[in-house]
Amino acid sequence: MTQDPDSGAADRTGGRPLLCEPYLLDPGPSSAYVVWHTEEPGTGQYVLLGAGVTGMTARQAVHAATVAADSGPDWRRFPAETHRLTRTREDADSRVPGRAFAAVTPRPVYRHLARLTGLAAGRTPYRVVSVDDRGRGTVTAAYSVAPAAPEDAGVRLLLTSDHQLKEMTPANLAKVAETVGFRLDGVLMAGDMVNVPDRASDWFDCGNGLAFFASMSGRAEHTIAGRTYRGAPLLPHTPLFPAIGNHEVMGRWSETDSLESQFTDPQPRQVAEAHRSEVNAAEMNAAEVDAAGPDGPAEDRLADRSWNVTTYEELFPYPRSAAGGPRWWSRTIGEVHLVTLFVATIWRPGVTSGRGRYSEGAATRADPTRWGHGQFIFEPVHRGSAQYRWLERELTSAQARRARFRVVMFHQPGHGLGENSSPPFTDPVPTVRRDPASGAVRSVEYAYPLAEDHILRDLEPLFSATGVHLVHNGHAHLWNRFRNPAGVNWLETSNVGNSYGAYDVSSGVSRTLPEDPDLVRQGDPGGLTPIVPTVAPLTGPSGAPLPYVASNDITVFTILDSAAGVVRSYRFDTRDPDSPVVLFDEFPLA
């Protein structure tokens, strides 16, 4: 008989805290992934699953994870696989409590991933036990996990994006939990979770209390108008379905430049490819190049000289597809068939002395190696691209056609009132002017033909033809929605933490843009009329209802309720902590 650890055995609790509470990924018909992170690999990482875990003391849980058999009364044990994240770092701009970094410094972060199998219908309690390098265990609270909902089941999904350590995010998520609970069927995150993806503290423990996983697990801490908000324990109970935004992409690698400057310094892959042979010749002989293959050292060097989403892919290895890996994929969540794409550009300022949306400034134009190449697209999605071909097959698949609702999620909007809805989503067209005598570069300018917008020209007709019910976007930090003539609903509900304004006739403001007929100063560049909220719209100075929410005080969240066949949006005014959450918009998906 195994000794009861509470009856005199040595206490092996008191291990180092986890970097974040566990989060759930990619549930299947009888399975799901549990993920957590630590700063050391530890000597053992486990999930205890079953009704029996709720009554365990910490000592009993450590005993069950490390000494007992792999199952017991009403519980089972699952070991995790451990992987060190390859690019997580900190720098002088990081805010880690009790620690300072004078320069760019690697920060060890270990991912522990356990696949739970044999899940029964409904929710099952689980706890994580992490045994550190000293052999002492850390035990989490009891959370719950469920398999994927059957295809005919109604589901509730949180639609969100653009958290980016913004001030209202913990309040926003706290109000989600108060209004609809935190045991949902999925969090659909349309990108931009943090600011600098390789900065570990943005994800885990930024000193401002606003780190991504802290807010999404109820461990944040931020005070507004005298009320402290901690977010909500969403991800320990609800699986995350993420999309890549521009803030999940890192630029060119450097050992010395700040993480922020590396983030803002990506280069198009085709530009890096043009120099690839020179790089290979300098660093590797021909035999080594041949041996490396497309995914070997040469490919790593190409990513270092262009851009990468490595940290994102290591944090969220699932869901994934055979064609796109974690970058684009599809899943059926109850009655909802979700298709997620990688649709994002590098964000550039409009007017700058260096790399800008519309030109290379004086600081960069003389040196082509310093060019930003405009607001270029990371992953092609135009007709004929690998991503488009996969999307076309996916939206016409039997599984997509069977679903009651078809939802497409990606970061950059096709229709919107925000500043970030211009320029068009297309490849920049460069014009380089040189001095006729010296050949020196006098100007580099970039144009974006509206007729060649890849979302409007290629994606939207496909959505219309295949009966997509909803397109969920982020990027502009506001709430607005549209409906095209084919009945496709477009929704951006990214006014989670702050806003950069809405450029609509009702706001009276216009985007600051160069003189160009392809750059739309006011309204939706895609030509649709924004829809005024159906229940309780905000009003402008004249008392007229506004077709948007763009505020640094009022935060918004949205719930897709497939059983009711509706999408509901709520707002909360953080200036009055005792004010109610207001349902301000509701529309049917059918």
C-alpha positions as CSV (number, residue, x, y, z in Angstrom):
1,M,0.0,0.0,0.0
2,T,1.3,3.5,-0.9
3,Q,1.6,5.7,2.1
4,D,-0.8,8.7,2.3
5,P,1.5,11.7,1.8
6,D,-0.5,13.7,4.5
7,S,0.3,11.1,7.2
8,G,3.9,11.9,7.8
9,A,5.7,11.7,4.5
10,A,8.1,14.6,3.6
11,D,6.5,17.7,2.2
12,R,7.6,18.1,-1.4
13,T,5.5,21.1,-2.2
14,G,6.7,24.7,-2.4
15,G,8.1,24.6,-5.9
16,R,8.8,27.6,-8.1
17,P,5.7,29.3,-9.5
18,L,4.6,28.8,-13.0
19,L,5.0,31.6,-15.5
20,C,1.3,31.3,-16.3
21,E,-1.7,29.3,-15.4
22,P,-2.4,26.4,-17.8
23,Y,-4.3,27.1,-21.0
24,L,-6.3,24.8,-23.3
25,L,-5.8,24.2,-27.0
26,D,-7.5,22.3,-29.8
27,P,-10.0,20.0,-28.2
28,G,-11.0,16.9,-30.2
29,P,-13.9,14.5,-29.9
30,S,-12.3,12.9,-26.7
31,S,-9.0,14.9,-26.3
32,A,-7.5,18.3,-25.6
33,Y,-4.1,19.9,-25.0
34,V,-3.1,21.5,-21.8
35,V,-0.1,23.9,-21.9
36,W,1.9,25.8,-19.2
37,H,5.3,27.5,-19.0
38,T,8.1,27.7,-16.5
39,E,11.6,29.3,-16.4
40,E,13.4,26.0,-15.8
41,P,12.7,22.6,-17.4
42,G,12.0,20.9,-14.0
43,T,12.2,17.2,-13.3
44,G,8.6,16.3,-14.1
45,Q,5.5,18.0,-15.5
46,Y,2.1,16.4,-15.2
47,V,-1.7,16.9,-15.5
48,L,-3.9,15.1,-13.1
49,L,-7.4,14.6,-14.6
50,G,-10.6,13.5,-13.0
51,A,-13.2,14.3,-10.3
52,G,-10.8,13.0,-7.6
53,V,-8.3,15.9,-8.1
54,T,-10.6,18.5,-6.7
55,G,-10.3,17.2,-3.1
56,M,-6.5,16.6,-3.2
57,T,-4.2,18.6,-1.0
58,A,-1.1,20.0,-2.7
59,R,1.0,17.2,-1.0
60,Q,-1.4,14.5,-2.3
61,A,-1.3,16.0,-5.8
62,V,2.5,16.0,-5.9
63,H,2.4,12.4,-4.6
64,A,-0.1,11.4,-7.2
65,A,2.1,13.0,-9.9
66,T,5.5,11.6,-8.8
67,V,5.1,8.5,-6.6
68,A,1.7,6.8,-7.1
69,A,0.6,4.7,-10.1
70,D,-0.5,6.5,-13.2
71,S,-4.1,6.4,-12.1
72,G,-6.1,6.3,-8.9
73,P,-9.7,6.6,-7.6
74,D,-11.4,9.1,-10.0
75,W,-8.1,10.4,-11.5
76,R,-5.5,9.7,-14.2
77,R,-2.1,11.2,-14.8
78,F,-0.7,12.5,-18.1
79,P,3.0,13.5,-18.5
80,A,3.8,16.6,-20.6
81,E,6.5,17.0,-23.2
82,T,8.9,19.9,-22.6
83,H,10.3,22.3,-25.2
84,R,12.4,25.4,-24.7
85,L,11.1,28.4,-26.6
86,T,13.9,29.4,-29.0
87,R,13.6,33.2,-29.2
88,T,12.2,34.5,-26.0
89,R,14.3,37.4,-24.6
90,E,14.1,40.6,-22.5
91,D,15.8,44.0,-22.9
92,A,16.1,47.4,-21.3
93,D,12.5,48.2,-22.0
94,S,11.2,45.1,-20.3
95,R,9.4,45.4,-17.0
96,V,9.9,42.3,-15.0
97,P,9.4,42.7,-11.2
98,G,12.7,42.7,-9.4
99,R,14.8,42.2,-12.5
100,A,16.5,44.6,-14.9
101,F,18.1,43.9,-18.3
102,A,20.7,46.3,-19.6
103,A,20.7,44.8,-23.1
104,V,19.0,42.1,-25.1
105,T,19.2,39.0,-23.0
106,P,17.9,35.5,-23.7
107,R,15.2,34.5,-21.2
108,P,14.7,30.8,-20.8
109,V,11.0,29.8,-21.1
110,Y,10.0,26.1,-21.2
111,R,6.7,25.0,-22.7
112,H,5.1,21.9,-21.2
113,L,2.4,20.4,-23.4
114,A,0.2,17.4,-22.4
115,R,-2.4,15.8,-24.6
116,L,-5.4,14.5,-22.5
117,T,-7.2,11.6,-24.0
118,G,-10.3,9.6,-23.1
119,L,-12.3,12.7,-22.2
120,A,-15.9,12.1,-21.5
121,A,-18.7,14.5,-22.6
122,G,-19.1,17.5,-20.3
123,R,-16.4,19.0,-18.1
124,T,-13.8,17.1,-16.2
125,P,-11.6,18.7,-13.5
126,Y,-7.8,18.9,-13.9
127,R,-4.8,20.2,-12.1
128,V,-1.2,20.8,-13.2
129,V,1.7,19.6,-11.1
130,S,5.1,21.1,-12.0
131,V,8.2,19.6,-10.3
132,D,11.1,22.0,-10.4
133,D,14.8,21.2,-10.6
134,R,15.0,20.9,-6.8
135,G,12.3,18.2,-6.8
136,R,9.7,20.4,-5.2
137,G,6.2,20.6,-6.7
138,T,3.9,23.4,-7.6
139,V,0.2,22.5,-7.9
140,T,-2.4,24.7,-9.6
141,A,-6.0,25.2,-8.6
142,A,-8.6,22.8,-10.1
143,Y,-9.7,23.9,-13.5
144,S,-12.0,22.1,-16.1
145,V,-11.6,20.7,-19.6
146,A,-14.1,19.4,-22.1
147,P,-13.8,17.7,-25.5
148,A,-14.9,19.4,-28.6
149,A,-18.7,20.0,-28.8
150,P,-20.6,17.6,-31.2
151,E,-21.3,19.1,-34.6
152,D,-25.0,19.6,-33.8
153,A,-24.4,21.3,-30.4
154,G,-24.9,25.0,-29.7
155,V,-21.8,26.8,-28.6
156,R,-20.8,30.1,-27.0
157,L,-17.7,31.8,-28.4
158,L,-15.9,34.9,-27.2
159,L,-14.8,37.1,-30.1
160,T,-11.9,39.3,-29.2
161,S,-8.5,40.7,-30.4
162,D,-5.8,43.3,-29.9
163,H,-5.2,43.0,-26.2
164,Q,-1.6,44.3,-26.4
165,L,-1.3,45.0,-22.7
166,K,-3.8,47.8,-23.0
167,E,-5.3,49.3,-19.9
168,M,-8.9,48.3,-20.2
169,T,-8.2,44.6,-21.1
170,P,-8.5,43.2,-17.5
171,A,-11.8,45.1,-17.0
172,N,-13.0,43.9,-20.3
173,L,-12.4,40.2,-19.5
174,A,-13.7,40.6,-16.0
175,K,-17.0,41.8,-17.4
176,V,-17.1,38.9,-19.9
177,A,-17.0,36.5,-16.9
178,E,-19.6,38.5,-15.0
179,T,-21.9,38.5,-18.0
180,V,-21.6,35.1,-19.6
181,G,-19.2,33.2,-17.4
182,F,-15.7,31.9,-18.2
183,R,-16.5,28.3,-19.1
184,L,-17.2,28.9,-22.8
185,D,-16.6,26.7,-25.9
186,G,-13.9,28.9,-27.3
187,V,-12.0,32.2,-27.3
188,L,-11.6,33.3,-31.0
189,M,-8.6,35.7,-30.8
190,A,-8.2,37.6,-34.1
191,G,-4.5,38.5,-33.5
192,D,-2.4,41.1,-31.7
193,M,-2.2,39.5,-28.3
194,V,0.9,41.4,-27.1
195,N,3.2,44.2,-28.4
196,V,6.6,42.5,-29.0
197,P,6.2,38.7,-29.5
198,D,9.7,37.7,-28.5
199,R,9.5,39.7,-25.2
200,A,8.7,37.0,-22.7
201,S,7.3,39.4,-20.1
202,D,4.6,40.6,-22.6
203,W,3.1,37.2,-22.4
204,F,3.7,36.3,-18.8
205,D,4.8,38.8,-16.1
206,C,5.0,42.4,-17.3
207,G,5.3,44.6,-14.2
208,N,2.3,46.8,-15.3
209,G,0.0,43.8,-14.4
210,L,-1.3,43.5,-18.0
211,A,0.5,40.5,-19.5
212,F,-1.5,38.5,-21.9
213,F,-1.8,35.2,-20.0
214,A,-2.2,37.1,-16.7
215,S,-5.3,38.8,-18.0
216,M,-6.7,35.7,-19.6
217,S,-6.3,33.6,-16.4
218,G,-7.5,36.1,-13.8
219,R,-4.1,37.0,-12.5
220,A,-3.8,40.5,-13.9
221,E,-3.9,43.6,-11.8
222,H,-4.9,47.0,-13.1
223,T,-6.9,49.8,-11.4
224,I,-9.2,52.2,-13.3
225,A,-11.4,54.8,-11.5
226,G,-10.6,53.2,-8.1
227,R,-11.6,49.7,-9.1
228,T,-8.9,47.0,-9.6
229,Y,-9.6,44.4,-12.3
230,R,-7.8,41.0,-12.6
231,G,-9.2,39.7,-15.9
232,A,-10.9,36.3,-15.8
233,P,-9.8,32.6,-15.7
234,L,-10.9,32.1,-19.3
235,L,-8.1,30.1,-20.8
236,P,-7.7,27.5,-18.0
237,H,-11.3,26.5,-18.7
238,T,-11.9,27.5,-22.4
239,P,-9.8,26.6,-25.4
240,L,-8.0,29.3,-27.3
241,F,-8.4,29.5,-31.1
242,P,-5.8,32.2,-32.2
243,A,-5.0,34.0,-35.4
244,I,-1.8,35.7,-36.3
245,G,-1.8,39.5,-36.3
246,N,1.0,41.9,-37.1
247,H,2.1,41.9,-33.5
248,E,2.8,38.2,-33.6
249,V,5.5,38.7,-36.2
250,M,9.1,39.5,-35.4
251,G,11.5,41.2,-37.9
252,R,15.2,40.8,-38.5
253,W,17.2,39.1,-35.8
254,S,19.8,41.1,-33.9
255,E,21.9,40.3,-30.8
256,T,22.2,44.0,-29.9
257,D,19.3,46.0,-31.2
258,S,16.3,46.5,-28.9
259,L,13.4,44.1,-29.2
260,E,11.1,46.9,-30.3
261,S,13.5,47.9,-33.1
262,Q,13.8,44.2,-34.2
263,F,10.0,44.0,-34.2
264,T,9.6,47.0,-36.5
265,D,12.4,45.8,-38.9
266,P,11.0,42.9,-40.9
267,Q,11.9,42.6,-44.6
268,P,9.9,40.9,-47.3
269,R,10.9,37.3,-47.9
270,Q,11.5,37.9,-51.6
271,V,14.0,40.6,-50.7
272,A,15.8,38.3,-48.4
273,E,15.6,35.5,-51.0
274,A,17.4,37.8,-53.5
275,H,20.4,37.9,-51.2
276,R,20.2,34.2,-50.2
277,S,22.9,32.9,-52.5
278,E,25.3,35.6,-51.2
279,V,24.5,34.7,-47.6
280,N,25.0,31.0,-48.3
281,A,28.2,31.6,-50.1
282,A,29.5,33.6,-47.1
283,E,28.4,31.2,-44.4
284,M,28.1,27.7,-45.9
285,N,29.8,25.7,-48.6
286,A,27.6,24.2,-51.4
287,A,27.5,20.8,-49.8
288,E,26.2,22.2,-46.5
289,V,23.5,24.2,-48.3
290,D,22.3,21.0,-50.1
291,A,22.3,19.1,-46.8
292,A,20.4,21.8,-45.0
293,G,17.3,21.5,-47.0
294,P,14.4,24.0,-47.1
295,D,13.8,23.7,-43.3
296,G,17.3,23.5,-42.2
297,P,19.9,26.1,-41.3
298,A,19.5,28.0,-44.6
299,E,15.8,28.5,-43.9
300,D,16.6,29.7,-40.4
301,R,19.0,32.2,-41.8
302,L,16.3,33.4,-44.2
303,A,13.9,33.9,-41.3
304,D,16.6,35.8,-39.4
305,R,17.0,38.2,-42.4
306,S,13.3,38.7,-43.1
307,W,10.6,37.9,-40.5
308,N,9.3,35.0,-38.4
309,V,6.4,33.9,-36.2
310,T,8.5,31.4,-34.3
311,T,7.4,32.4,-30.8
312,Y,3.8,32.4,-31.7
313,E,4.1,28.9,-33.3
314,E,5.9,27.6,-30.2
315,L,3.3,29.1,-27.8
316,F,0.4,27.8,-29.9
317,P,1.4,24.7,-31.8
318,Y,-2.3,23.8,-32.2
319,P,-4.7,24.0,-33.9
320,R,-2.8,23.4,-37.2
321,S,-3.4,22.1,-40.7
322,A,-1.2,20.0,-43.0
323,A,-0.9,22.8,-45.5
324,G,-0.5,25.8,-43.1
325,G,0.7,24.4,-39.8
326,P,-0.4,26.8,-37.0
327,R,-0.6,29.7,-39.5
328,W,-3.9,28.7,-41.2
329,W,-6.2,25.9,-40.2
330,S,-9.9,25.0,-39.6
331,R,-11.9,23.4,-36.9
332,T,-15.5,22.6,-36.3
333,I,-16.7,23.9,-32.9
334,G,-20.3,22.5,-32.4
335,E,-22.5,24.2,-35.0
336,V,-19.7,26.6,-36.1
337,H,-17.1,25.7,-38.7
338,L,-14.2,28.1,-38.1
339,V,-11.6,28.9,-40.8
340,T,-8.5,30.9,-39.6
341,L,-6.1,32.7,-41.9
342,F,-2.8,34.6,-41.7
343,V,-3.8,37.9,-43.2
344,A,-1.6,40.7,-41.9
345,T,0.9,43.4,-43.0
346,I,3.7,45.1,-41.2
347,W,2.3,48.3,-39.7
348,R,4.2,51.4,-40.8
349,P,3.6,55.1,-39.7
350,G,2.1,57.3,-42.3
351,V,4.7,60.1,-42.2
352,T,8.2,59.4,-40.9
353,S,11.9,60.3,-41.4
354,G,12.6,56.6,-42.1
355,R,10.5,53.5,-43.1
356,G,6.9,54.6,-43.8
357,R,3.8,53.4,-45.4
358,Y,4.1,55.7,-48.4
359,S,7.8,56.5,-48.7
360,E,11.3,55.9,-47.5
361,G,12.3,58.9,-45.5
362,A,15.7,60.7,-45.6
363,A,17.0,58.4,-42.9
364,T,16.7,55.2,-45.0
365,R,16.3,56.0,-48.7
366,A,20.0,56.2,-49.5
367,D,20.6,52.7,-48.3
368,P,18.4,49.9,-49.8
369,T,19.4,47.5,-47.0
370,R,17.5,49.8,-44.6
371,W,14.4,50.2,-46.6
372,G,11.1,49.0,-45.1
373,H,9.5,48.2,-48.4
374,G,6.3,49.9,-47.4
375,Q,3.4,48.2,-45.6
376,F,4.0,44.8,-47.1
377,I,2.0,41.6,-46.7
378,F,3.6,38.8,-44.7
379,E,1.9,35.7,-46.1
380,P,0.3,35.8,-49.6
381,V,-3.5,35.2,-49.6
382,H,-4.3,36.4,-53.2
383,R,-5.9,34.1,-55.7
384,G,-3.5,31.4,-56.7
385,S,-1.4,31.5,-53.5
386,A,-1.0,28.4,-51.4
387,Q,-3.2,29.9,-48.6
388,Y,-6.0,30.9,-51.1
389,R,-6.0,27.4,-52.7
390,W,-6.3,25.8,-49.3
391,L,-9.1,28.2,-48.3
392,E,-11.0,27.5,-51.5
393,R,-10.9,23.8,-50.8
394,E,-11.8,24.3,-47.2
395,L,-14.9,26.4,-47.7
396,T,-16.3,23.9,-50.2
397,S,-15.5,20.9,-48.1
398,A,-18.2,18.6,-46.8
399,Q,-17.5,19.5,-43.2
400,A,-17.8,23.2,-43.9
401,R,-21.1,22.7,-45.9
402,R,-22.5,20.6,-43.1
403,A,-22.0,23.3,-40.4
404,R,-24.9,25.5,-39.5
405,F,-22.6,28.5,-39.5
406,R,-19.3,29.2,-41.3
407,V,-17.0,31.8,-39.7
408,V,-13.7,33.1,-41.1
409,M,-11.2,34.8,-38.7
410,F,-8.2,36.8,-39.6
411,H,-6.5,39.9,-38.3
412,Q,-6.6,42.7,-40.9
413,P,-10.1,43.9,-41.9
414,G,-11.5,44.1,-45.3
415,H,-14.2,46.5,-44.3
416,G,-13.8,49.1,-41.5
417,L,-13.9,52.7,-40.3
418,G,-10.5,52.6,-38.5
419,E,-7.3,54.3,-39.4
420,N,-5.8,50.9,-40.1
421,S,-8.3,50.3,-42.9
422,S,-6.1,52.3,-45.2
423,P,-4.0,51.7,-47.3
424,P,-5.5,48.8,-49.3
425,F,-4.4,45.3,-48.5
426,T,-2.2,44.8,-51.5
427,D,1.5,44.6,-52.4
428,P,3.1,48.0,-52.3
429,V,4.0,49.3,-55.8
430,P,7.4,51.1,-55.4
431,T,8.6,54.1,-57.5
432,V,12.3,54.8,-57.1
433,R,13.6,58.2,-58.5
434,R,17.3,58.8,-58.9
435,D,19.4,61.8,-59.6
436,P,20.2,61.6,-63.3
437,A,23.8,62.7,-62.8
438,S,25.0,60.8,-59.7
439,G,22.4,58.0,-59.7
440,A,21.8,58.7,-56.0
441,V,18.3,57.8,-54.8
442,R,16.2,60.9,-54.5
443,S,12.9,59.3,-53.4
444,V,11.2,56.0,-52.8
445,E,7.4,56.1,-52.8
446,Y,4.8,53.3,-52.4
447,A,1.4,53.1,-54.0
448,Y,-1.5,50.7,-53.1
449,P,-4.1,50.3,-55.8
450,L,-7.5,49.9,-54.3
451,A,-8.7,47.7,-57.2
452,E,-6.0,45.2,-56.2
453,D,-6.9,44.9,-52.5
454,H,-6.5,41.1,-52.0
455,I,-9.2,40.9,-49.4
456,L,-11.8,42.8,-51.4
457,R,-10.8,41.4,-54.8
458,D,-10.1,37.8,-54.0
459,L,-11.3,36.8,-50.5
460,E,-14.7,38.5,-50.3
461,P,-16.1,37.0,-53.5
462,L,-15.1,33.6,-52.3
463,F,-16.8,34.2,-48.9
464,S,-20.0,35.4,-50.7
465,A,-20.0,32.4,-53.1
466,T,-19.5,29.8,-50.3
467,G,-22.1,31.2,-47.9
468,V,-19.8,32.5,-45.1
469,H,-21.9,33.9,-42.3
470,L,-19.4,35.9,-40.4
471,V,-15.9,37.4,-40.9
472,H,-14.2,38.2,-37.6
473,N,-11.4,40.8,-37.7
474,G,-9.3,43.0,-35.5
475,H,-6.5,45.5,-36.0
476,A,-8.2,48.9,-35.8
477,H,-9.1,48.9,-32.1
478,L,-12.8,49.7,-32.4
479,W,-16.2,48.1,-32.9
480,N,-18.0,48.3,-36.2
481,R,-19.8,45.9,-38.4
482,F,-21.0,45.6,-42.0
483,R,-23.1,43.3,-44.2
484,N,-22.4,42.9,-47.9
485,P,-25.0,42.3,-50.6
486,A,-24.5,38.5,-50.4
487,G,-25.3,38.5,-46.7
488,V,-21.8,38.1,-45.3
489,N,-21.4,39.9,-42.0
490,W,-18.1,41.6,-41.3
491,L,-17.4,42.4,-37.6
492,E,-14.5,44.0,-35.9
493,T,-14.8,43.9,-32.1
494,S,-11.3,45.0,-31.1
495,N,-12.1,47.9,-28.8
496,V,-10.8,45.9,-25.9
497,G,-8.2,48.2,-24.4
498,N,-8.0,51.5,-26.4
499,S,-8.9,53.0,-29.7
500,Y,-7.3,55.1,-32.4
501,G,-10.5,56.6,-33.7
502,A,-13.3,56.0,-36.2
503,Y,-13.3,57.8,-39.6
504,D,-16.9,58.1,-40.4
505,V,-19.1,60.9,-41.6
506,S,-20.8,60.8,-38.1
507,S,-17.4,61.4,-36.4
508,G,-16.5,64.3,-38.6
509,V,-12.9,63.3,-38.8
510,S,-10.8,62.0,-41.8
511,R,-7.8,59.9,-42.1
512,T,-4.6,61.8,-42.7
513,L,-3.5,60.4,-46.1
514,P,-1.5,61.5,-49.1
515,E,-3.5,62.8,-52.1
516,D,-4.4,59.6,-53.9
517,P,-7.8,58.4,-55.2
518,D,-6.9,54.9,-53.9
519,L,-6.6,56.2,-50.4
520,V,-10.0,56.7,-48.8
521,R,-10.1,59.5,-46.2
522,Q,-13.5,58.8,-44.6
523,G,-15.8,55.7,-44.4
524,D,-15.2,52.1,-45.4
525,P,-12.6,51.9,-48.2
526,G,-14.5,48.7,-49.3
527,G,-17.6,50.8,-50.0
528,L,-20.1,49.3,-47.5
529,T,-22.3,51.4,-45.1
530,P,-21.6,50.7,-41.4
531,I,-24.6,49.3,-39.5
532,V,-25.9,51.2,-36.5
533,P,-26.1,49.0,-33.4
534,T,-29.6,47.5,-33.1
535,V,-30.2,47.7,-29.3
536,A,-28.5,50.7,-27.6
537,P,-26.1,52.6,-29.8
538,L,-23.9,55.3,-28.5
539,T,-24.8,58.8,-29.7
540,G,-22.8,61.7,-31.1
541,P,-22.9,65.3,-30.0
542,S,-26.0,65.9,-32.1
543,G,-27.8,63.0,-30.5
544,A,-27.6,60.8,-33.7
545,P,-26.7,57.1,-33.1
546,L,-23.2,56.2,-34.0
547,P,-22.3,53.1,-36.1
548,Y,-19.2,52.3,-34.1
549,V,-17.6,52.3,-30.6
550,A,-14.2,54.0,-30.6
551,S,-13.3,55.0,-27.1
552,N,-10.5,54.9,-24.5
553,D,-13.0,54.6,-21.7
554,I,-15.7,52.3,-23.0
555,T,-14.6,48.7,-23.7
556,V,-16.5,46.2,-25.8
557,F,-16.8,42.4,-26.0
558,T,-18.8,40.1,-28.3
559,I,-20.3,36.6,-27.9
560,L,-21.4,34.3,-30.7
561,D,-24.3,32.2,-29.4
562,S,-24.9,29.6,-32.1
563,A,-27.9,28.0,-30.3
564,A,-29.7,31.3,-30.6
565,G,-28.2,32.0,-34.0
566,V,-27.1,35.5,-32.9
567,V,-24.0,37.6,-32.2
568,R,-24.3,39.9,-29.2
569,S,-22.0,42.8,-28.4
570,Y,-21.7,44.4,-25.0
571,R,-20.1,47.6,-23.7
572,F,-18.9,48.7,-20.3
573,D,-17.9,52.3,-19.2
574,T,-14.8,52.0,-17.1
575,R,-15.3,55.5,-15.8
576,D,-18.1,54.3,-13.6
577,P,-17.1,51.0,-12.1
578,D,-20.7,50.4,-10.8
579,S,-22.4,51.0,-14.1
580,P,-24.0,48.0,-15.8
581,V,-22.8,46.1,-18.8
582,V,-24.9,47.1,-21.7
583,L,-26.1,44.9,-24.5
584,F,-25.8,47.4,-27.4
585,D,-26.0,45.2,-30.6
586,E,-27.5,41.9,-31.6
587,F,-27.8,40.5,-35.1
588,P,-28.8,37.1,-36.5
589,L,-26.2,35.1,-38.4
590,A,-28.6,33.3,-40.7
